Every structure is written in C-alpha cells, then in structure tokens.
C-alpha cells in the first residue's frame, strides 16, 4: 500500500475556524482515514490513524508539509476508539499531548480483552464455532493496530466544549457506530467533525459491542444510530468533515438517504421472516449477504442483529431463546 498522503490543499476556513485534512493509509478494507489538523491554540489533531509504521510516516510527512512535527501537537481529540481512528493516540500521549475521548471508548482502548464476552454474544446469534475461531484470530491481529492503553487521558462527553483562542467546538454524543462516538460542532460556521457517523458513500457498520459495565447486554446500535440521525437532522449543518472520503456539503440530503437505506433493510428482513416463518440472525445474514467469513461475517451478523433488535423493540418481531441461549426470530403477528 502506498504511503502517500493528501496534503496538497490549502487550509480550509469558515468563520475563523481553519483546518487541514490529512488522509492516512490503513490496513483495513475501508481504505484511507481522514484526520484533521486544527489551526488553533492549542494545536489540535482530531483522530490519529492506526498504529502502523506507514501511518506514522505518512502523518509525520503530512505535518511537516504544513510546518509542524508530531511533537508539536498539543491536543488529540478522538471521535471513537476504532483502530483506524485512535491507534496512534498513545504515541501522542507519550510525546506530551493531551488526549481526550469518551470514557466508553477509553475502556475499549484499555488493553482489556472483551472478545470472550463478545464471542458469547455472537454464539447466541448462531454464528458457527469454526467461524468464531477464525474471527478470533482476526480480532487479535486488529488489536495490534490500537496501540497501547491510554492511561492519563482526559474524559470527554456530551455537553463539554473544546475551547480555542478564536472559537469553540461543542461536544455531541452520536452513538450508533459505537457507543461512545463523539462529534464536534462549530456552531458559527455550521461545520461538524463527524468521524464515522456521517459518511458520503457508505453507512457506517453497526457492530455488536460489549458494554464494559454491563457485559451481559448486547448494544442496541441501530436504535442509537437512528436517534443520532434524528438529532443531527435538526442541527443547521453546512459542512460535515467525515472520517473517510470527501466532506459532505449537503448533510441533510445524506441523512435522509441513510434513514431511507435503513428503512429498506428493515422491510427486507420483515419480508424474509414472513416468508420463512422464523430465522436465526446468522441465517438471515447468509440470506442477505451470502456466505461470508472472518470480519465480514461478524459485520453482517452485527448488522442483522441490530435490525432485529429494533424490530423486536417496535413490536414487529418476537425473540425466543433455546436451552443454549441461541436466539430465533419470527413475526409477532
């Protein structure tokens, strides 16, 4: 993979709010990730890229092009704790930067292994043991891109503000893609730094997560995500700076597209269950996406599970469990 970075554009500005988008390589199928350098005091980086030598080299070169070095970064603010967005946070912490993120995402970056509990959730969703064994190996490999734990980070959550010399960013909780996802809104300019919550080409995946304080509970990610879309739809957004791909210049239209996409997927699941009578989440995932393996399989089952949870919560489907806790779904009426 090339280590080239996209730093050719000039600083972008809106109402005294200036930023530079730095596009870094990742080893993941999603492709490059965007991190944002804010031209402000304190000098701030929004997200970091994964903990790979290639990403470090690319980020260092990109910062050098605009007259900075990694050690000049005073503050790192993390949208969410996935490896492609937060992997290098510990590196900046070691160099003396303040690192700020939601407490839930800090827990996920704490070095604790949540996979055994997560695996049990996937077992309840009827994912075969052989596929879980293969996914476990991938999970360990992906953990290597998260960097070291973030002891000494500063917690950040809904209602907080990030203060700069000439403007402030409001901290918004935008759960769905993950439980502790944050976005940062500059009200005067209408600019939102959205991480993976709003993307131009794709809708973010909804992964089955383990809540550190309530590991027995499965995250209700679609309900969270749709509530986040409803909230963002009411905010006067003019420009969304995304975690992957190009900025969104018509956020309202994109939010409407995403909501329509989820509505169609929910209807398709209802049609399948009305035809077949009952299904496990794994069976539904195979019906919708074909036979998948590895991380793609976990994403597909997570996607289906999130939709089933929403349909159960809205009284459309009934959920039953067998003696081993494996779940089956059927139409309520």
N, C-alpha and C positions, 0 to 999 in steps of 0.2 A: 504494500500500500504506500502511496506517495506521502511524503511528509510535508508537502506544500501547504501553505496556509493562504487564506484570502484576507489580505490586509491592505489591499490597494486603494480602497475608498477613503475619502477624507472623513474627518469627524462629522458625524451627523448631529444636528442640533434642533431643538424645539423648545422655545420659551426658556432659555438659559440651561436647558438640560442637554448635555452633549455626551455622546457615546461612540464607541468603536466596536464593531462586531468582529470577533476573531473566530475563524472557523477551523476547528481542530479535527484531526483524524481519530477514529475509534476502531477497535477490532470487532465491532458489532454490526449485524445486518442493517441497522437503522442508518448507518453511514456517519458522516461528519456531524459534530455537535457544535453549536454556537455558544460562545461565552462572550460576555460584554464587559468592556473596559469603560468605566465612567470617568469622564474628565472632570474631576471634582476633588475637593478636600473633605475627608480623606480619600486618597486614590483607591478606587474600589473595583473589584472584579466580581461579576455575577456569574457563578458557576466556574468550573475549572477544567473540565475534560477528564478522561480516565487516567489512571496511574500507569502509564506506559512510557517508555523512553521516547517513543515517537511523539506522543502528545507533549511531553515536557520540552522536547527540542522545538517542536512547532510553536508552542506557546511562547517560549523564550525568544525565538526569532521574530514572532509577531509583535511582542512587546518592544523588542529592540528597534523595530521599524518606526515606532512612534515615540522613541526616545526614553524607554523605560527598561528595567530589568525585573525579573520576578521578585527580587528582594525589595523593590520599591513599592510593591503592593502593600497597602496598609490595612485593607479590609477585604475579606472574601465573604460574599453572601451567597448561600446555597438555596436554590429553588427546591430541590429534593435530593434524596440520598442515593439515587441510582448511580452506578459506577461511571457512566459516561458524563455525568454532571458534577459529581463530587469526589472523584477518585484522587485528585491532587490536592484536596483541601488540607490534608495532614502535612503535605510538603510546605504549603504556605504557612501553616501554623508553626512549623519548625523554624521558618525564617523570620518569625516575629509578627506576622499578620494576625489581626483578629479574625476569627471565623465564626459566622453567625448562621444558624439554621434552626428549624423547628425541632423541639425535643424528641418527637417520634422518629424523625429521620436521623438524629444523632444516635438514638438507640440502635437503629439498623446498622450504623457505622461503628458500633461499639466493639466489634470483634466477637460478639456472641454469635453462636450458631443457631439460627432459627429453623434450619432445614428440617430437623426431625419432626417438629410440630407442623411445619408446612407440608411435609410429606404425608402426614396423617390426614390432613385436610384433603389432599389430592387422592388419597386412598378412599376416603369417603365419597369422592366424586367418581369412583370406579376406574381410575387410571390403573392399568395393569402393573404388577410389580416389576417386570422387566423394563418397562418404560421409565418407571420411577428410579430404578437403579442407574439407567443411562443418564437421566436428568440430574441425579445426584452428583455424578462426575462433572457435568457441565456447571452445576451450581458452585462446586469447589473452584473450578477454573475461573469463573466470573468473579468470585470473591477476591481473587488476586488483583483485580483492577480497581478495587475500592480503596487501596492504601491502608495506612494504619488508623487506629482509633483516634477520635478527636477529643481526647482529654484536654480540658481547658477551653472548649468552645463556649460561645455565648448563645443562650437560647433566644429564639425569635418566634413570635406568633402573632395571630390576628390582633389588630388594634395598635401594634407597635408602629413606630415611624423610624426611618433612617434619615438622619439629619446631615445635610451637607451645607457648605458655605452659602450657596445661592438657591437652593431648593431642598425639598424633602420628598421622600418616597413613602407612601403608605403601604403597610404590610397587609396583604389579603390572604386568608386561608382559602385554598382552592383544592380541596381533597377530591379524589376520584382516581386519577392515575396512580397516586399513592396517598396514604392517609395524612401525611404531614407536608404535602406540597404547598408551597407559598408562591405568590406572585407579588410584584412590586409596581405600584401605580403612581405616576407623576400627574397629579390632577390638572395642573395648569396647562400642560401640553397634551393631555389625553393619551400618554404613552404608557403601555403596560408591558413589563418584562414578565413573560408568562411561563417560562420553562417549557414543559411538555403539555401544559393544559390546553393550549390552543396551537394547533399546527396547520400549515396551509394545505398540505397534500393528504395527510392521514389523520385519523382519530387515534389518540393515544390508547395503548392497550390497558386493560383493567385487570391487574394481577391479583390472584388470591394472596392476601397478606396475613401475617400473624401480628396481632396487636401485642406489644411487649407486656402490657399489664393484664391483658385478657387473652392468653394464647389459645384458649378453647374456642374463641369466637372467630368466625370467618368474616373478613371485611365485606361490607355491603357496598362495593365500589361503584356500581352503576347508579344507585340511588344518590350517592355522594356526588358523582360526576354530573348528573343531570341537574342537581340542585346548584352546583357550581356554574353550569351553563346559564341557568335562570338568573343567577346573581349577576354574572358578567354582562348579560343581555341588558341589564338595567343601568349599567355604568356607561357614561359617554366616552367610549373608547374611540380614539382616532387612529392609533397605530399600535400593533402588537408585535413586540420583538420576541421571536419564537426560539425554542431550544434547538430546533432542527429546521433547515430550509430557510426560505425567504420570509421577510416580515409580512404581516397581514395588514393591508391597507383598508380592507372592508370587513372589520371584525364582526359586525352584526350579521352580515350575509353568511359568513363562515359558521357562526354559532348556529344559525338556522339550518344550515346544511348538516352539521353534526347531529343536531337533535332529530332531524329527519332520518338520517342514517340509522340512529339507534331505534327509532320507531319502526323502521322497516325490518330490522333484525329481530326485534321483539315479536312482530307479527309473523315472521317466518318460523320462529320457534313454536308459536301457538299453532300454526298450520301443521307442522310436523307432528306435534303431540296429538292434535285432533285426529290425524291420520293413523298414527301408530298406537295410540292409547296411552302408552307410558314409555319412558326412556330414562336411562341414567345420563348424567352430564357428559360422560365420555362418549356414549353412543350418539348423543346429539352433536358433539364436536366432530365426530367422524362423519356424520351425515352432512354437516355444514361445510367442513373444511377438507374432508378426505383424510386418509391415514397419514398422520404426522408423527414426527419423532423429536426427541430432545426438547430444547427450549420452545420450539414452535408448538409442540404438543401441549406444553404447560400453558402457553399463552392462549391457545384455542380453548382448552378446557376452562381456564380462568374466565375468558370472555363469555362462554356459555353459562358458567356458574353465576356470574354477575347478573346476567339477564334472567336466569331462573329465579334468583333471589328477589329481583324486582317484581316479577310476575306473581310470585307467592305473596309478597308483601301487599300487592294490589288485588289479591283475592282471585286471580285468574287461574292459578295452578295450585295443586296440593302436593306437599312434600311428605314422603314416607321414608323410614329407615328400616333396613333389615337387622337381623341379630348382630351383624358385624359393624353396623353403623353406616353401611353404604346406602346412598340416597337415590330415590327414584321419584320422578315427577309425572303427574298426569293432570289432565284438565279438571278444574274444580267442578264444572257443570257438564 
